[in-house]
Amino acid sequence: MERRRAIVDAAEALLGERGYEAATLKAIGERAGIPIASVYHYFSDRHEVDAEILRRHVDGLGKVFAAVLQSSAPEPRTLREAVDAIVDPVLAHFRRHPSCTELWFAGRHDLLVEQVRAFDEEQAGKTWQYLVERNLLAADTPRLVLLLAFEVANRFLDVAFRRDPAGDDAVIDEARTCLTAYLGTYGP
């Protein structure tokens, strides 16, 4: 378990520091101090390593969402405040973890795409409930609306992090505006 964790830690560090192309299995093994043959003992290919890293981020982002949606902080009074309350901590996670942005947006492998899709579906449902309970979204709003909002948010964040490794603030502001306007058409 310790060697497996060392491999994943090394891969995550390389992704964050040097990008996807530099984080080869050979480089990961060297960084972890583990022979490449041993790396293959724990992971059959690069995609399994990437999936393990992304699982960590899915868990972390799940905790971020839980904290926002169960927060005892002041309730959002407007849809824009709710959008900001969700976007801000998610954006902070991506900014703190460049390895996450390397894997989340690029659609590098079906394993990763499926993890992001499953996360979005779960969180979209929880966000729908959060917005409806606060009377910021009509109760008859199809859950598909939130799933589409998550898809749109992913595209905006993808563009933001391609334009600037720290996430282009102008693009992120446009995302907030777009999400607020779209969800606002389903207001109570």
PyMOL commands that place a pseudoatom at each C-alpha (Angstrom):
pseudoatom trace, name=CA, resn=MET, resi=1, chain=A, elem=C, hetatm=0, pos=[0.000, 0.000, 0.000]
pseudoatom trace, name=CA, resn=GLU, resi=2, chain=A, elem=C, hetatm=0, pos=[2.881, 2.322, 0.820]
pseudoatom trace, name=CA, resn=ARG, resi=3, chain=A, elem=C, hetatm=0, pos=[4.538, 1.782, -2.584]
pseudoatom trace, name=CA, resn=ARG, resi=4, chain=A, elem=C, hetatm=0, pos=[1.227, 2.273, -4.373]
pseudoatom trace, name=CA, resn=ARG, resi=5, chain=A, elem=C, hetatm=0, pos=[0.705, 5.559, -2.531]
pseudoatom trace, name=CA, resn=ALA, resi=6, chain=A, elem=C, hetatm=0, pos=[4.282, 6.631, -3.370]
pseudoatom trace, name=CA, resn=ILE, resi=7, chain=A, elem=C, hetatm=0, pos=[3.624, 5.996, -7.064]
pseudoatom trace, name=CA, resn=VAL, resi=8, chain=A, elem=C, hetatm=0, pos=[0.391, 7.984, -7.034]
pseudoatom trace, name=CA, resn=ASP, resi=9, chain=A, elem=C, hetatm=0, pos=[1.995, 10.814, -5.028]
pseudoatom trace, name=CA, resn=ALA, resi=10, chain=A, elem=C, hetatm=0, pos=[4.895, 10.980, -7.498]
pseudoatom trace, name=CA, resn=ALA, resi=11, chain=A, elem=C, hetatm=0, pos=[2.511, 10.990, -10.464]
pseudoatom trace, name=CA, resn=GLU, resi=12, chain=A, elem=C, hetatm=0, pos=[0.404, 13.743, -8.939]
pseudoatom trace, name=CA, resn=ALA, resi=13, chain=A, elem=C, hetatm=0, pos=[3.459, 15.883, -8.232]
pseudoatom trace, name=CA, resn=LEU, resi=14, chain=A, elem=C, hetatm=0, pos=[4.762, 15.435, -11.791]
pseudoatom trace, name=CA, resn=LEU, resi=15, chain=A, elem=C, hetatm=0, pos=[1.363, 16.281, -13.279]
pseudoatom trace, name=CA, resn=GLY, resi=16, chain=A, elem=C, hetatm=0, pos=[1.173, 19.450, -11.236]
pseudoatom trace, name=CA, resn=GLU, resi=17, chain=A, elem=C, hetatm=0, pos=[4.744, 20.544, -11.863]
pseudoatom trace, name=CA, resn=ARG, resi=18, chain=A, elem=C, hetatm=0, pos=[5.424, 19.515, -15.446]
pseudoatom trace, name=CA, resn=GLY, resi=19, chain=A, elem=C, hetatm=0, pos=[2.100, 18.553, -17.032]
pseudoatom trace, name=CA, resn=TYR, resi=20, chain=A, elem=C, hetatm=0, pos=[0.565, 15.445, -18.471]
pseudoatom trace, name=CA, resn=GLU, resi=21, chain=A, elem=C, hetatm=0, pos=[3.145, 14.600, -21.109]
pseudoatom trace, name=CA, resn=ALA, resi=22, chain=A, elem=C, hetatm=0, pos=[6.017, 14.672, -18.599]
pseudoatom trace, name=CA, resn=ALA, resi=23, chain=A, elem=C, hetatm=0, pos=[4.321, 12.303, -16.149]
pseudoatom trace, name=CA, resn=THR, resi=24, chain=A, elem=C, hetatm=0, pos=[5.257, 9.065, -17.897]
pseudoatom trace, name=CA, resn=LEU, resi=25, chain=A, elem=C, hetatm=0, pos=[5.360, 5.811, -15.970]
pseudoatom trace, name=CA, resn=LYS, resi=26, chain=A, elem=C, hetatm=0, pos=[9.148, 5.856, -16.224]
pseudoatom trace, name=CA, resn=ALA, resi=27, chain=A, elem=C, hetatm=0, pos=[9.327, 9.388, -14.789]
pseudoatom trace, name=CA, resn=ILE, resi=28, chain=A, elem=C, hetatm=0, pos=[6.811, 8.468, -12.101]
pseudoatom trace, name=CA, resn=GLY, resi=29, chain=A, elem=C, hetatm=0, pos=[8.882, 5.450, -11.065]
pseudoatom trace, name=CA, resn=GLU, resi=30, chain=A, elem=C, hetatm=0, pos=[12.056, 7.548, -10.955]
pseudoatom trace, name=CA, resn=ARG, resi=31, chain=A, elem=C, hetatm=0, pos=[10.335, 10.232, -8.878]
pseudoatom trace, name=CA, resn=ALA, resi=32, chain=A, elem=C, hetatm=0, pos=[8.968, 7.615, -6.468]
pseudoatom trace, name=CA, resn=GLY, resi=33, chain=A, elem=C, hetatm=0, pos=[12.297, 5.799, -6.296]
pseudoatom trace, name=CA, resn=ILE, resi=34, chain=A, elem=C, hetatm=0, pos=[10.652, 2.611, -7.525]
pseudoatom trace, name=CA, resn=PRO, resi=35, chain=A, elem=C, hetatm=0, pos=[11.895, 0.553, -10.502]
pseudoatom trace, name=CA, resn=ILE, resi=36, chain=A, elem=C, hetatm=0, pos=[9.589, 0.688, -13.523]
pseudoatom trace, name=CA, resn=ALA, resi=37, chain=A, elem=C, hetatm=0, pos=[8.958, -3.074, -13.286]
pseudoatom trace, name=CA, resn=SER, resi=38, chain=A, elem=C, hetatm=0, pos=[7.578, -2.516, -9.785]
pseudoatom trace, name=CA, resn=VAL, resi=39, chain=A, elem=C, hetatm=0, pos=[5.381, 0.318, -11.025]
pseudoatom trace, name=CA, resn=TYR, resi=40, chain=A, elem=C, hetatm=0, pos=[3.810, -2.149, -13.481]
pseudoatom trace, name=CA, resn=HIS, resi=41, chain=A, elem=C, hetatm=0, pos=[3.238, -4.536, -10.587]
pseudoatom trace, name=CA, resn=TYR, resi=42, chain=A, elem=C, hetatm=0, pos=[0.895, -1.990, -8.990]
pseudoatom trace, name=CA, resn=PHE, resi=43, chain=A, elem=C, hetatm=0, pos=[-0.580, -0.350, -12.107]
pseudoatom trace, name=CA, resn=SER, resi=44, chain=A, elem=C, hetatm=0, pos=[-0.922, -2.025, -15.495]
pseudoatom trace, name=CA, resn=ASP, resi=45, chain=A, elem=C, hetatm=0, pos=[-0.771, 1.287, -17.353]
pseudoatom trace, name=CA, resn=ARG, resi=46, chain=A, elem=C, hetatm=0, pos=[-0.687, 5.048, -17.060]
pseudoatom trace, name=CA, resn=HIS, resi=47, chain=A, elem=C, hetatm=0, pos=[-4.475, 5.346, -17.185]
pseudoatom trace, name=CA, resn=GLU, resi=48, chain=A, elem=C, hetatm=0, pos=[-4.845, 3.391, -13.947]
pseudoatom trace, name=CA, resn=VAL, resi=49, chain=A, elem=C, hetatm=0, pos=[-2.484, 5.802, -12.210]
pseudoatom trace, name=CA, resn=ASP, resi=50, chain=A, elem=C, hetatm=0, pos=[-4.416, 8.769, -13.607]
pseudoatom trace, name=CA, resn=ALA, resi=51, chain=A, elem=C, hetatm=0, pos=[-7.709, 7.236, -12.462]
pseudoatom trace, name=CA, resn=GLU, resi=52, chain=A, elem=C, hetatm=0, pos=[-6.336, 6.792, -8.934]
pseudoatom trace, name=CA, resn=ILE, resi=53, chain=A, elem=C, hetatm=0, pos=[-5.236, 10.428, -8.818]
pseudoatom trace, name=CA, resn=LEU, resi=54, chain=A, elem=C, hetatm=0, pos=[-8.591, 11.591, -10.110]
pseudoatom trace, name=CA, resn=ARG, resi=55, chain=A, elem=C, hetatm=0, pos=[-10.355, 9.434, -7.478]
pseudoatom trace, name=CA, resn=ARG, resi=56, chain=A, elem=C, hetatm=0, pos=[-8.494, 11.428, -4.836]
pseudoatom trace, name=CA, resn=HIS, resi=57, chain=A, elem=C, hetatm=0, pos=[-9.738, 14.653, -6.377]
pseudoatom trace, name=CA, resn=VAL, resi=58, chain=A, elem=C, hetatm=0, pos=[-13.285, 13.389, -6.750]
pseudoatom trace, name=CA, resn=ASP, resi=59, chain=A, elem=C, hetatm=0, pos=[-13.234, 12.563, -3.039]
pseudoatom trace, name=CA, resn=GLY, resi=60, chain=A, elem=C, hetatm=0, pos=[-11.808, 15.988, -2.226]
pseudoatom trace, name=CA, resn=LEU, resi=61, chain=A, elem=C, hetatm=0, pos=[-14.313, 17.819, -4.403]
pseudoatom trace, name=CA, resn=GLY, resi=62, chain=A, elem=C, hetatm=0, pos=[-17.113, 15.733, -2.916]
pseudoatom trace, name=CA, resn=LYS, resi=63, chain=A, elem=C, hetatm=0, pos=[-16.101, 17.052, 0.499]
pseudoatom trace, name=CA, resn=VAL, resi=64, chain=A, elem=C, hetatm=0, pos=[-15.996, 20.589, -0.904]
pseudoatom trace, name=CA, resn=PHE, resi=65, chain=A, elem=C, hetatm=0, pos=[-19.564, 20.226, -2.187]
pseudoatom trace, name=CA, resn=ALA, resi=66, chain=A, elem=C, hetatm=0, pos=[-20.747, 18.669, 1.061]
pseudoatom trace, name=CA, resn=ALA, resi=67, chain=A, elem=C, hetatm=0, pos=[-19.278, 21.562, 3.015]
pseudoatom trace, name=CA, resn=VAL, resi=68, chain=A, elem=C, hetatm=0, pos=[-20.984, 24.121, 0.788]
pseudoatom trace, name=CA, resn=LEU, resi=69, chain=A, elem=C, hetatm=0, pos=[-24.339, 22.381, 0.644]
pseudoatom trace, name=CA, resn=GLN, resi=70, chain=A, elem=C, hetatm=0, pos=[-24.421, 21.697, 4.390]
pseudoatom trace, name=CA, resn=SER, resi=71, chain=A, elem=C, hetatm=0, pos=[-22.813, 24.938, 5.490]
pseudoatom trace, name=CA, resn=SER, resi=72, chain=A, elem=C, hetatm=0, pos=[-24.145, 26.850, 8.455]
pseudoatom trace, name=CA, resn=ALA, resi=73, chain=A, elem=C, hetatm=0, pos=[-22.807, 30.041, 6.862]
pseudoatom trace, name=CA, resn=PRO, resi=74, chain=A, elem=C, hetatm=0, pos=[-25.338, 32.683, 5.862]
pseudoatom trace, name=CA, resn=GLU, resi=75, chain=A, elem=C, hetatm=0, pos=[-27.839, 31.275, 3.398]
pseudoatom trace, name=CA, resn=PRO, resi=76, chain=A, elem=C, hetatm=0, pos=[-27.555, 32.598, -0.146]
pseudoatom trace, name=CA, resn=ARG, resi=77, chain=A, elem=C, hetatm=0, pos=[-30.288, 35.155, -0.767]
pseudoatom trace, name=CA, resn=THR, resi=78, chain=A, elem=C, hetatm=0, pos=[-29.903, 35.159, -4.531]
pseudoatom trace, name=CA, resn=LEU, resi=79, chain=A, elem=C, hetatm=0, pos=[-29.083, 32.665, -7.220]
pseudoatom trace, name=CA, resn=ARG, resi=80, chain=A, elem=C, hetatm=0, pos=[-25.827, 34.527, -7.919]
pseudoatom trace, name=CA, resn=GLU, resi=81, chain=A, elem=C, hetatm=0, pos=[-24.802, 34.161, -4.266]
pseudoatom trace, name=CA, resn=ALA, resi=82, chain=A, elem=C, hetatm=0, pos=[-25.534, 30.426, -4.494]
pseudoatom trace, name=CA, resn=VAL, resi=83, chain=A, elem=C, hetatm=0, pos=[-23.525, 30.119, -7.720]
pseudoatom trace, name=CA, resn=ASP, resi=84, chain=A, elem=C, hetatm=0, pos=[-20.621, 31.978, -6.109]
pseudoatom trace, name=CA, resn=ALA, resi=85, chain=A, elem=C, hetatm=0, pos=[-20.846, 29.824, -2.967]
pseudoatom trace, name=CA, resn=ILE, resi=86, chain=A, elem=C, hetatm=0, pos=[-20.389, 26.737, -5.141]
pseudoatom trace, name=CA, resn=VAL, resi=87, chain=A, elem=C, hetatm=0, pos=[-17.914, 28.082, -7.710]
pseudoatom trace, name=CA, resn=ASP, resi=88, chain=A, elem=C, hetatm=0, pos=[-15.501, 29.671, -5.219]
pseudoatom trace, name=CA, resn=PRO, resi=89, chain=A, elem=C, hetatm=0, pos=[-14.446, 26.525, -3.306]
pseudoatom trace, name=CA, resn=VAL, resi=90, chain=A, elem=C, hetatm=0, pos=[-14.416, 24.374, -6.465]
pseudoatom trace, name=CA, resn=LEU, resi=91, chain=A, elem=C, hetatm=0, pos=[-12.196, 26.933, -8.165]
pseudoatom trace, name=CA, resn=ALA, resi=92, chain=A, elem=C, hetatm=0, pos=[-9.942, 27.023, -5.095]
pseudoatom trace, name=CA, resn=HIS, resi=93, chain=A, elem=C, hetatm=0, pos=[-9.555, 23.226, -5.286]
pseudoatom trace, name=CA, resn=PHE, resi=94, chain=A, elem=C, hetatm=0, pos=[-8.558, 23.352, -8.940]
pseudoatom trace, name=CA, resn=ARG, resi=95, chain=A, elem=C, hetatm=0, pos=[-6.109, 26.182, -8.269]
pseudoatom trace, name=CA, resn=ARG, resi=96, chain=A, elem=C, hetatm=0, pos=[-4.505, 24.287, -5.372]
pseudoatom trace, name=CA, resn=HIS, resi=97, chain=A, elem=C, hetatm=0, pos=[-4.275, 21.060, -7.382]
pseudoatom trace, name=CA, resn=PRO, resi=98, chain=A, elem=C, hetatm=0, pos=[-2.993, 21.590, -10.927]
pseudoatom trace, name=CA, resn=SER, resi=99, chain=A, elem=C, hetatm=0, pos=[-2.823, 17.807, -11.297]
pseudoatom trace, name=CA, resn=CYS, resi=100, chain=A, elem=C, hetatm=0, pos=[-6.614, 17.799, -11.058]
pseudoatom trace, name=CA, resn=THR, resi=101, chain=A, elem=C, hetatm=0, pos=[-7.018, 20.238, -13.941]
pseudoatom trace, name=CA, resn=GLU, resi=102, chain=A, elem=C, hetatm=0, pos=[-4.622, 18.131, -16.035]
pseudoatom trace, name=CA, resn=LEU, resi=103, chain=A, elem=C, hetatm=0, pos=[-6.962, 15.158, -15.680]
pseudoatom trace, name=CA, resn=TRP, resi=104, chain=A, elem=C, hetatm=0, pos=[-10.427, 16.650, -15.150]
pseudoatom trace, name=CA, resn=PHE, resi=105, chain=A, elem=C, hetatm=0, pos=[-10.921, 18.591, -18.363]
pseudoatom trace, name=CA, resn=ALA, resi=106, chain=A, elem=C, hetatm=0, pos=[-8.854, 16.902, -21.042]
pseudoatom trace, name=CA, resn=GLY, resi=107, chain=A, elem=C, hetatm=0, pos=[-10.918, 13.726, -21.484]
pseudoatom trace, name=CA, resn=ARG, resi=108, chain=A, elem=C, hetatm=0, pos=[-7.655, 11.773, -21.668]
pseudoatom trace, name=CA, resn=HIS, resi=109, chain=A, elem=C, hetatm=0, pos=[-9.211, 8.355, -21.130]
pseudoatom trace, name=CA, resn=ASP, resi=110, chain=A, elem=C, hetatm=0, pos=[-12.642, 6.774, -20.701]
pseudoatom trace, name=CA, resn=LEU, resi=111, chain=A, elem=C, hetatm=0, pos=[-11.860, 5.937, -17.049]
pseudoatom trace, name=CA, resn=LEU, resi=112, chain=A, elem=C, hetatm=0, pos=[-11.381, 9.626, -16.297]
pseudoatom trace, name=CA, resn=VAL, resi=113, chain=A, elem=C, hetatm=0, pos=[-14.352, 10.796, -18.340]
pseudoatom trace, name=CA, resn=GLU, resi=114, chain=A, elem=C, hetatm=0, pos=[-16.575, 8.339, -16.483]
pseudoatom trace, name=CA, resn=GLN, resi=115, chain=A, elem=C, hetatm=0, pos=[-15.337, 9.526, -13.076]
pseudoatom trace, name=CA, resn=VAL, resi=116, chain=A, elem=C, hetatm=0, pos=[-16.077, 13.165, -13.945]
pseudoatom trace, name=CA, resn=ARG, resi=117, chain=A, elem=C, hetatm=0, pos=[-19.484, 12.273, -15.388]
pseudoatom trace, name=CA, resn=ALA, resi=118, chain=A, elem=C, hetatm=0, pos=[-20.471, 10.278, -12.290]
pseudoatom trace, name=CA, resn=PHE, resi=119, chain=A, elem=C, hetatm=0, pos=[-19.308, 13.075, -10.009]
pseudoatom trace, name=CA, resn=ASP, resi=120, chain=A, elem=C, hetatm=0, pos=[-21.262, 15.673, -11.985]
pseudoatom trace, name=CA, resn=GLU, resi=121, chain=A, elem=C, hetatm=0, pos=[-24.438, 13.575, -11.922]
pseudoatom trace, name=CA, resn=GLU, resi=122, chain=A, elem=C, hetatm=0, pos=[-24.239, 13.060, -8.166]
pseudoatom trace, name=CA, resn=GLN, resi=123, chain=A, elem=C, hetatm=0, pos=[-23.434, 16.676, -7.351]
pseudoatom trace, name=CA, resn=ALA, resi=124, chain=A, elem=C, hetatm=0, pos=[-25.983, 18.055, -9.829]
pseudoatom trace, name=CA, resn=GLY, resi=125, chain=A, elem=C, hetatm=0, pos=[-28.707, 16.165, -7.966]
pseudoatom trace, name=CA, resn=LYS, resi=126, chain=A, elem=C, hetatm=0, pos=[-27.543, 17.481, -4.614]
pseudoatom trace, name=CA, resn=THR, resi=127, chain=A, elem=C, hetatm=0, pos=[-27.245, 21.015, -5.991]
pseudoatom trace, name=CA, resn=TRP, resi=128, chain=A, elem=C, hetatm=0, pos=[-30.762, 20.819, -7.444]
pseudoatom trace, name=CA, resn=GLN, resi=129, chain=A, elem=C, hetatm=0, pos=[-32.083, 19.928, -3.994]
pseudoatom trace, name=CA, resn=TYR, resi=130, chain=A, elem=C, hetatm=0, pos=[-30.019, 22.700, -2.353]
pseudoatom trace, name=CA, resn=LEU, resi=131, chain=A, elem=C, hetatm=0, pos=[-31.385, 25.342, -4.736]
pseudoatom trace, name=CA, resn=VAL, resi=132, chain=A, elem=C, hetatm=0, pos=[-34.981, 24.127, -4.545]
pseudoatom trace, name=CA, resn=GLU, resi=133, chain=A, elem=C, hetatm=0, pos=[-34.930, 23.997, -0.721]
pseudoatom trace, name=CA, resn=ARG, resi=134, chain=A, elem=C, hetatm=0, pos=[-33.746, 27.615, -0.637]
pseudoatom trace, name=CA, resn=ASN, resi=135, chain=A, elem=C, hetatm=0, pos=[-36.443, 28.664, -3.095]
pseudoatom trace, name=CA, resn=LEU, resi=136, chain=A, elem=C, hetatm=0, pos=[-33.833, 29.758, -5.645]
pseudoatom trace, name=CA, resn=LEU, resi=137, chain=A, elem=C, hetatm=0, pos=[-35.037, 27.228, -8.211]
pseudoatom trace, name=CA, resn=ALA, resi=138, chain=A, elem=C, hetatm=0, pos=[-38.598, 26.128, -8.953]
pseudoatom trace, name=CA, resn=ALA, resi=139, chain=A, elem=C, hetatm=0, pos=[-39.415, 22.682, -7.583]
pseudoatom trace, name=CA, resn=ASP, resi=140, chain=A, elem=C, hetatm=0, pos=[-40.575, 21.491, -11.018]
pseudoatom trace, name=CA, resn=THR, resi=141, chain=A, elem=C, hetatm=0, pos=[-37.200, 22.278, -12.599]
pseudoatom trace, name=CA, resn=PRO, resi=142, chain=A, elem=C, hetatm=0, pos=[-35.956, 19.169, -14.410]
pseudoatom trace, name=CA, resn=ARG, resi=143, chain=A, elem=C, hetatm=0, pos=[-32.813, 17.742, -12.840]
pseudoatom trace, name=CA, resn=LEU, resi=144, chain=A, elem=C, hetatm=0, pos=[-31.367, 17.752, -16.358]
pseudoatom trace, name=CA, resn=VAL, resi=145, chain=A, elem=C, hetatm=0, pos=[-31.040, 21.531, -16.002]
pseudoatom trace, name=CA, resn=LEU, resi=146, chain=A, elem=C, hetatm=0, pos=[-28.478, 21.124, -13.211]
pseudoatom trace, name=CA, resn=LEU, resi=147, chain=A, elem=C, hetatm=0, pos=[-26.625, 18.419, -15.087]
pseudoatom trace, name=CA, resn=LEU, resi=148, chain=A, elem=C, hetatm=0, pos=[-26.347, 20.758, -18.075]
pseudoatom trace, name=CA, resn=ALA, resi=149, chain=A, elem=C, hetatm=0, pos=[-25.202, 23.558, -15.770]
pseudoatom trace, name=CA, resn=PHE, resi=150, chain=A, elem=C, hetatm=0, pos=[-22.401, 21.304, -14.515]
pseudoatom trace, name=CA, resn=GLU, resi=151, chain=A, elem=C, hetatm=0, pos=[-21.416, 20.496, -18.102]
pseudoatom trace, name=CA, resn=VAL, resi=152, chain=A, elem=C, hetatm=0, pos=[-21.342, 24.196, -18.977]
pseudoatom trace, name=CA, resn=ALA, resi=153, chain=A, elem=C, hetatm=0, pos=[-19.312, 24.964, -15.850]
pseudoatom trace, name=CA, resn=ASN, resi=154, chain=A, elem=C, hetatm=0, pos=[-16.781, 22.274, -16.816]
pseudoatom trace, name=CA, resn=ARG, resi=155, chain=A, elem=C, hetatm=0, pos=[-16.352, 23.793, -20.261]
pseudoatom trace, name=CA, resn=PHE, resi=156, chain=A, elem=C, hetatm=0, pos=[-15.838, 27.277, -18.843]
pseudoatom trace, name=CA, resn=LEU, resi=157, chain=A, elem=C, hetatm=0, pos=[-13.316, 26.006, -16.297]
pseudoatom trace, name=CA, resn=ASP, resi=158, chain=A, elem=C, hetatm=0, pos=[-11.533, 24.056, -19.024]
pseudoatom trace, name=CA, resn=VAL, resi=159, chain=A, elem=C, hetatm=0, pos=[-11.129, 27.249, -21.053]
pseudoatom trace, name=CA, resn=ALA, resi=160, chain=A, elem=C, hetatm=0, pos=[-10.118, 29.230, -17.971]
pseudoatom trace, name=CA, resn=PHE, resi=161, chain=A, elem=C, hetatm=0, pos=[-7.326, 26.802, -17.072]
pseudoatom trace, name=CA, resn=ARG, resi=162, chain=A, elem=C, hetatm=0, pos=[-6.125, 26.479, -20.661]
pseudoatom trace, name=CA, resn=ARG, resi=163, chain=A, elem=C, hetatm=0, pos=[-5.814, 30.270, -20.890]
pseudoatom trace, name=CA, resn=ASP, resi=164, chain=A, elem=C, hetatm=0, pos=[-4.033, 30.584, -17.570]
pseudoatom trace, name=CA, resn=PRO, resi=165, chain=A, elem=C, hetatm=0, pos=[-2.644, 27.812, -15.322]
pseudoatom trace, name=CA, resn=ALA, resi=166, chain=A, elem=C, hetatm=0, pos=[-4.211, 29.600, -12.348]
pseudoatom trace, name=CA, resn=GLY, resi=167, chain=A, elem=C, hetatm=0, pos=[-7.604, 29.889, -14.075]
pseudoatom trace, name=CA, resn=ASP, resi=168, chain=A, elem=C, hetatm=0, pos=[-8.407, 33.017, -16.071]
pseudoatom trace, name=CA, resn=ASP, resi=169, chain=A, elem=C, hetatm=0, pos=[-10.596, 35.195, -13.834]
pseudoatom trace, name=CA, resn=ALA, resi=170, chain=A, elem=C, hetatm=0, pos=[-12.355, 36.854, -16.796]
pseudoatom trace, name=CA, resn=VAL, resi=171, chain=A, elem=C, hetatm=0, pos=[-13.511, 33.460, -18.080]
pseudoatom trace, name=CA, resn=ILE, resi=172, chain=A, elem=C, hetatm=0, pos=[-14.581, 32.412, -14.599]
pseudoatom trace, name=CA, resn=ASP, resi=173, chain=A, elem=C, hetatm=0, pos=[-16.608, 35.617, -14.204]
pseudoatom trace, name=CA, resn=GLU, resi=174, chain=A, elem=C, hetatm=0, pos=[-18.328, 34.810, -17.508]
pseudoatom trace, name=CA, resn=ALA, resi=175, chain=A, elem=C, hetatm=0, pos=[-19.083, 31.331, -16.186]
pseudoatom trace, name=CA, resn=ARG, resi=176, chain=A, elem=C, hetatm=0, pos=[-20.733, 32.801, -13.109]
pseudoatom trace, name=CA, resn=THR, resi=177, chain=A, elem=C, hetatm=0, pos=[-22.827, 35.124, -15.263]
pseudoatom trace, name=CA, resn=CYS, resi=178, chain=A, elem=C, hetatm=0, pos=[-23.833, 32.355, -17.675]
pseudoatom trace, name=CA, resn=LEU, resi=179, chain=A, elem=C, hetatm=0, pos=[-24.754, 29.900, -14.923]
pseudoatom trace, name=CA, resn=THR, resi=180, chain=A, elem=C, hetatm=0, pos=[-26.742, 32.496, -13.004]
pseudoatom trace, name=CA, resn=ALA, resi=181, chain=A, elem=C, hetatm=0, pos=[-28.648, 33.590, -16.119]
pseudoatom trace, name=CA, resn=TYR, resi=182, chain=A, elem=C, hetatm=0, pos=[-29.383, 30.022, -17.227]
pseudoatom trace, name=CA, resn=LEU, resi=183, chain=A, elem=C, hetatm=0, pos=[-30.518, 28.802, -13.832]
pseudoatom trace, name=CA, resn=GLY, resi=184, chain=A, elem=C, hetatm=0, pos=[-32.464, 32.041, -13.350]
pseudoatom trace, name=CA, resn=THR, resi=185, chain=A, elem=C, hetatm=0, pos=[-34.798, 31.030, -16.167]
pseudoatom trace, name=CA, resn=TYR, resi=186, chain=A, elem=C, hetatm=0, pos=[-35.997, 28.277, -13.812]
pseudoatom trace, name=CA, resn=GLY, resi=187, chain=A, elem=C, hetatm=0, pos=[-36.554, 30.554, -10.846]
pseudoatom trace, name=CA, resn=PRO, resi=188, chain=A, elem=C, hetatm=0, pos=[-39.583, 30.180, -8.598]
for i in range(1, 188): cmd.bond("trace and resi %d" % i, "trace and resi %d" % (i + 1))
show_as sticks, trace
zoom trace
